[in-house]
Amino acid sequence: MTKAHPLTRARRSQTLISQRDAATEQAAVHGDSLRRGWWSRGPLVPSLLGLDGSGLRSHHASGRDTMLHVSLNQAGSRFLVHGGDPKGRDKINRIISSWPGWARVAVAGRSGVSTYAGPRSIPSALALSSTQLELEWEDSARAGASVLLKSFERARQVLEGPLSEAIAQVRSWPHERKPFRHQICAVAAILQLEGRVLLADDMGLGKTSTALWASHALSSDRTLILCPASVKFNWEAEITATLGKRAVVVIDGSKKERINQFGEMRKRFEKAKHLFVIINYDLLKHLSHEQLSMLGRFVRGRMVIMDESHYLKNHESERSQIVKRSFCPSEGGAQWRLGLTGTPIRNTVEDLYHQHELVRPGTYHSFNWFLNRFTEQSIMKVPYRKGGKTLYKTLKKVRRAKNEKELNQIVNTIQIRRLKKDVLDLPEAITTYPQLELDPHTAKVYAAMRDYALLLLEEQDDSASILSPVCRTAVEAAARCEQIAQGCVGGVPEELMPRLSATLTNHAAKVEGKPGWLVFPSASKLVHLQEGLDSVKLQDGQSVTFCRFIAPLLWLEAKRLGVAVTGSMGLKRRQEVFDAFQAGDIRELYISVRIAEGFNLYAAQDEFFLGRDWAWAINSQAVARCHRMRQTGTVNVQMPFVRGTIEVRQHSVLLQKEKDADNTLCFQTIADLKEALS
């Protein structure tokens, strides 16, 4: 079955484009032909990207699959198609036969060049010496392509031009949060590209808010947000902070709870003016066919946001197939599609393929075409046993990229990416508060410690200060709850060992240099932190991690290639470490938040808080180690907290008290602590 090229579908909003730019109205009329399915399989986007002003550029491909590539001559509006296989004429003809947009075909054969009225008129018995065809556009096809190229150019202009031009593209802004310049420009560019963009800005540049503003600017009354489980509730908070009060349904919990949530979504489907539905990727495979169909109907003709889109880089994975089939098919599905990621390439350039295809299907001819065109591969033989025999299967492993200039031309029409160093006018550090959930093993330990702490606190006077000596044992038990939320624990009471012995044996690790301390490698905070550190590392950046407790810092030092800086380190050695970090010889530092003052770390632009201090001023000092004079980029500060733990209380205290929070600890009572643990 012949599929229409995706860029034909990208013109569904052609009327909107013509309203924005009356000068292209006639071209838009011709562009309607694109929507009727002119384009079949074939890399039209690479065609449009081959424009370098130097006339006709032809791309040769070799191999038995007869890979095809086309490029546009600006002056003559002609394409050349080359097939590397002399016997590949039938393959070429099958592909171009469904392109009625060609008015004339010139074929170079053994007897010279022959001209035909169209692809279908090429004699089937024609023998080709080079399988070279020169194809000329019909006027309407040429006009439609011109509209596409103009939209790319307008997007580039609003990203690079005066701020006033970008502001003029957006009708209104919600007043809840003030956008930065780069966010205004990104929203305007997304409008020009008709809402089909991979927003790959550097971490900490506010992609979440930008995507929500784009949803508002595109007037999408229904928006589906797909994201990792760790940021699901953070999206809920960001919607309110960015757009104000909106109807939000978060799909989460047990099967029964999800049934109720879908029922709520069904009720709000028609009533709410702006409805957001949030679901994590891994939950999709647990939905029933009816529930997936309901989400598909919900997003049809509306907007889907794919946060951390690198989760979908494997086009063969179950989650990728569900997203493509249900929300981002080649025909139908979501009209506006935004992918968000700070690291679009996690390993090699092949990671780009499916992220681009979800946003704009048909950007590339096929996955194999992409690999052959843009990567160098090596062949690996992997042994496996079958029926008592050792057999081998052949795998292709991508070694490196090739044809980078050409690939970048394609990427620039679908992807927006600005680095922190390019956004120099941000006045302050960008702080985010990801909301995480306890993993099952750590949750079991936390629940036991919480119950134990509450039992001890019940024996104390509610009005007593938590600093009172008589409350020490109970307060220490409560403090261990905070440790567990951050992925460690400084000892477990004997009373709890029968209940927790198996869990601690199988899921906790000892820490060298901290006798009696344990670390939980599967803890959500440690997993989230290491993912962030890996993302910075992939971008060749440097990072600083702060924590109240020493054990996780020492564990990170032993596991990774960074250096832990604690109060026990001598001042001279400490300064040597900081100097080496500034020089780029050390890429990661893990620092006790209590000693975070009196030194400069402006070489880093990413700060992570595994655990915050209860005093706002101490945390502020830590942030200022990187966010200070001579810092050349925006500082991204992540301060995650774990839902359902004592960290929720800590988070609210720090937000409410701000600079006065350094005194709040002295005034907390036993009653306050019991409330925080409950």
Secondary structure, DSSP 4 states (H G I P E B T S, - for coil): -PPPPHHHHTTTTHHHHHHH-GGGHHHHHHHHHHHTT---SS-HHHHHHT--SSS-------STT------B-TTT-EEEEE-S-TTTHHHHHHHHTT-TTEEEEEEEETTEEEEESSGGGS-TT---SS-EEEEEE-HHHHHHHHHHHHHHHHHHHHHHS-HHHHHHH-S---SSSPPPHHHHHHHHHHHHTTTEEEE-PPTTS-HHHHHHHHHHHTT-SEEEEEE-GGGHHHHHHHHHHHH-S-EEEE--SSHHHHHHHHHHHHHHHHH-SSEEEEEEGGGGGGS-HHHHHHHHHHHTTSEEEEETGGGG--TTSHHHHHHHHHTS-SSSS-SEEEEE-S-S-SSSTTHHHHHHHHHSTTSSS-HHHHHHHHEEEEEEEEEEEETTEEEEEEEEEEEEE--HHHHHHHHTTTEE---GGG-TT--S-EEE--EE---HHHHHHHHHHHHHHHHHHTTS-TTSBTTSGGGHHHHHHHHHHHHHHTTEES---GGGHHHHHHHHHHH-EE-TTSTT-EE-TT-HHHHHHHHHHHHHHHTT--EEEEES-HHHHHHHHHHSS-EEE-TTS-HHHHHHHHHHHHTTS--EEEEEGGG--S---TT--EEEESS--S-HHHHHHHHHTTSSTT--SPPEEE--EETTSHHHHHHHHHHHHGGGGGGHHHH-BHHHHHHHH-
